[in-house]
Amino acid sequence: MAACTRTLFFFAFFVSAVSIGMVDGARPKMMTVAGLFPMSGGWSGGIHVLPAANLTINLVNAMDDILPHTTLKMVAADTQCNANRGLMSLLDLFAVQGNDVDVILGAGCSSVCEPITFLSNAWDIAEISYACTSPKFSDKFKYPNFLRTSVTDQSYAPAWVDLCLKFGWTRVATVTESSDLFVLTISAFAKAAAAAGIEVVSSHTVTGEKRYPMHRVRSEVEAEAKGKAKVGVWY
C-alpha cells in the first residue's frame, strides 16, 4: 500500500512538471529529471523514495495515454541530507547532462531544498519535492518554482493544541532544534496555542550538534514541569 501511495504522488509530480515545462505546446522526445534523494545522512528516506520514482518512470514510459511520444529519463544523486552535498550533487548532474535537465525531483530534506530552490529559480525550471516540509517554502513570491506533494509541518500545530485541550494542559514548555523547519513549526503551535487559551511558559532552542548539553535543557524543563508547565512539546 505504501508503495502504491508513493507511486501516485510521483504520477502527480510528472504531470505537474510536464504541464509547467510545456507552455508553448511543444512536446520533447526526451525529458530529463534530476532526482535528489537522501540515501544516507540525518534522514535516509531516499532509500524508499528512489524505488518508487523509478517504478513510476517505467510505468509512465510504458503508457500511451500519458506523455505519448515522450520518454522520461532520471539521473539520481545522494544528497546525504546535507545542504552542501546536495548542491554539489545537483551541479554535478547538470554538468554530466550538459545542462539539459527539464525538472528537479527533490530534495527530501528541507535544509537541502533551500539552496536548490535558488538554483531552480535562476534556471527557471520546476523543483518538486516529496518531503521538504518547512513552512518557509509556502512563500510563492520567494520560491515561485517550488512545488511539493507533502504538507508543511505547520499542519501538526492544530493536533498538538487538541492534544493539550484533551488532557487539560493549559501551561506548556517547548523544546525545538534551531533550524527554520522546527522553529517555524513551533512558532505556529505557539500562535495556535495562545488562540486556544494555552500558555507557552517557556521555549528552548537547541542546536543539532552532538555535543550540545541536552542534560541542561532537560533539567530546566523538568524544573518547569514541577512548577509552571504541565507538558513539554519536543520537536
C-alpha positions in Angstrom: 0.0 0.0 0.0 2.8 2.5 0.9 4.5 1.8 -2.4 1.2 2.4 -4.3 0.7 5.7 -2.4 4.2 6.9 -3.3 3.7 5.9 -6.9 0.5 8.1 -7.1 2.5 11.0 -5.7 5.0 10.6 -8.4 2.4 10.5 -11.1 1.2 13.9 -9.8 4.8 15.1 -9.9 5.3 14.1 -13.5 2.0 15.5 -14.8 2.7 18.8 -12.9 6.2 19.0 -14.2 5.3 18.5 -17.8 2.4 21.0 -17.7 4.9 23.6 -16.3 7.5 23.0 -18.9 5.3 23.0 -22.0 3.9 26.5 -22.1 4.4 26.7 -25.9 2.7 23.3 -26.6 5.9 21.7 -27.7 6.4 18.1 -26.6 10.1 17.0 -26.3 11.0 13.4 -27.2 13.1 13.1 -24.0 12.6 14.8 -20.6 15.5 14.5 -18.1 14.6 14.5 -14.4 17.4 15.3 -11.9 16.5 13.2 -8.8 17.9 14.3 -5.5 17.5 11.6 -2.8 18.9 11.4 0.8 20.2 7.8 0.7 22.3 8.5 3.8 22.9 11.2 6.4 20.5 12.6 9.0 17.4 11.2 7.2 17.8 8.4 4.6 14.2 8.4 3.3 15.6 8.3 -0.2 16.1 4.6 0.2 12.3 4.2 0.0 11.5 7.0 -2.4 14.0 6.2 -5.2 12.4 2.8 -6.0 9.0 4.4 -6.2 10.4 7.1 -8.5 12.0 4.5 -10.8 8.7 2.5 -10.8 6.7 5.5 -11.8 9.0 6.4 -14.6 8.8 2.9 -16.0 5.0 3.0 -15.8 4.7 6.4 -17.5 7.0 5.4 -20.2 5.0 2.2 -20.9 1.7 4.0 -21.2 0.4 5.5 -24.5 -2.1 7.9 -22.9 0.4 9.7 -20.6 3.1 11.8 -22.3 2.8 10.0 -25.7 6.0 10.2 -27.8 8.0 11.5 -24.8 10.4 9.4 -22.8 11.3 10.2 -19.2 14.8 9.7 -18.0 16.0 10.2 -14.5 19.5 10.8 -13.3 19.8 10.5 -9.5 22.3 11.5 -6.8 22.6 11.0 -3.0 22.3 14.4 -1.2 23.2 12.8 2.2 20.6 15.1 3.7 23.3 17.8 3.6 22.9 21.2 2.0 26.5 21.5 0.6 26.4 17.9 -0.6 23.0 18.3 -2.2 24.0 21.5 -4.0 27.2 19.9 -5.4 25.2 16.8 -6.4 22.8 18.9 -8.5 25.6 20.8 -10.1 27.4 17.6 -11.0 24.2 16.2 -12.5 23.8 19.3 -14.7 27.4 19.1 -15.8 27.1 15.5 -16.8 23.9 16.2 -18.7 25.3 19.2 -20.4 22.8 21.4 -18.6 20.0 19.5 -20.3 17.7 19.0 -17.3 14.0 19.7 -17.5 12.8 19.3 -13.9 14.3 18.7 -10.4 12.7 16.0 -8.3 13.6 16.6 -4.6 15.2 17.3 -2.5 14.0 15.2 0.5 15.4 17.4 3.4 14.4 21.0 3.9 17.9 22.1 4.6 18.9 20.8 1.1 15.8 22.2 -0.6 16.7 25.8 0.3 19.8 26.2 -1.8 18.3 24.1 -4.6 15.3 26.5 -4.8 17.6 29.4 -5.6 19.1 27.4 -8.5 15.7 26.4 -9.8 14.6 30.0 -9.7 17.8 31.2 -11.5 17.4 28.4 -14.2 13.6 28.8 -14.3 12.9 25.1 -14.0 10.4 23.4 -11.7 11.5 21.8 -8.4 9.1 19.4 -6.9 9.8 17.9 -3.5 8.3 14.8 -2.0 9.4 15.6 1.6 10.6 19.2 2.2 8.1 20.2 4.8 9.5 23.5 6.0 6.7 26.2 6.2 9.0 28.8 4.6 8.6 27.2 1.2 5.0 28.2 1.1 6.1 31.7 0.2 5.4 31.6 -3.6 6.9 35.1 -4.1 10.3 33.9 -2.8 10.0 30.3 -4.1 8.0 30.6 -7.3 9.3 27.4 -8.9 8.9 25.2 -5.8 6.1 22.6 -5.5 5.7 19.7 -3.2 3.5 16.7 -2.7 3.8 16.8 1.2 2.1 19.2 3.6 4.1 21.6 5.8 4.9 20.7 9.3 2.8 23.6 10.5 -0.1 21.2 10.0 0.9 19.5 13.2 0.1 22.5 15.3 -3.7 22.1 15.5 -3.2 18.4 16.5 -0.8 19.4 19.3 -3.3 22.0 20.5 -6.1 19.5 20.5 -4.0 17.1 22.5 -3.3 19.7 25.1 -7.0 20.5 25.4 -7.9 16.8 25.6 -5.8 16.3 28.6 -6.4 19.8 30.2 -2.8 21.0 29.7 -3.0 24.8 29.8 0.6 25.6 30.5 3.3 24.0 28.3 7.0 24.3 27.5 8.6 23.7 24.1 12.0 22.4 23.0 13.0 22.6 19.4 16.0 22.4 17.2 17.3 25.7 15.8 16.7 25.2 12.1 13.9 27.1 10.3 11.9 23.9 9.8 11.5 23.3 13.5 11.4 27.0 14.7 8.7 28.0 12.3 6.6 24.9 13.2 6.8 25.6 16.9 6.0 29.2 16.3 2.8 28.1 14.5 2.0 25.9 17.6 2.6 28.8 20.0 0.2 31.0 18.0 -2.5 28.3 17.8 -2.0 27.5 21.5 -2.5 31.2 22.5 -5.7 31.4 20.5 -6.9 28.3 22.4 -6.1 29.7 25.8 -2.9 27.6 26.3 0.1 29.4 27.7 3.6 28.6 26.5 5.5 29.3 29.6 9.0 28.8 28.1 10.6 27.9 24.8 14.0 26.3 24.4 16.0 26.2 21.2 18.9 23.7 20.8 21.4 23.1 18.0 21.8 19.8 16.2 25.4 19.4 17.5 26.1 16.0 19.1 27.9 17.7 22.0 25.1 20.1 22.8 24.4 20.0 26.6 21.0 18.4 26.4 21.2 17.5 30.1 21.0 21.2 30.9 17.8 21.7 28.8 16.3 18.5 30.4 17.0 19.8 33.9 15.4 23.2 33.1 12.3 21.6 31.5 11.9 19.2 34.5 12.1 22.1 36.9 9.4 23.9 34.9 7.3 20.8 34.9 7.3 20.8 38.7 6.4 24.4 38.9 4.8 26.0 35.8 4.5 23.7 32.9 2.4 20.6 32.7 3.7 19.2 29.4 6.7 19.7 27.0 6.4 19.8 23.3 9.6 18.4 21.8 10.2 18.9 18.1 
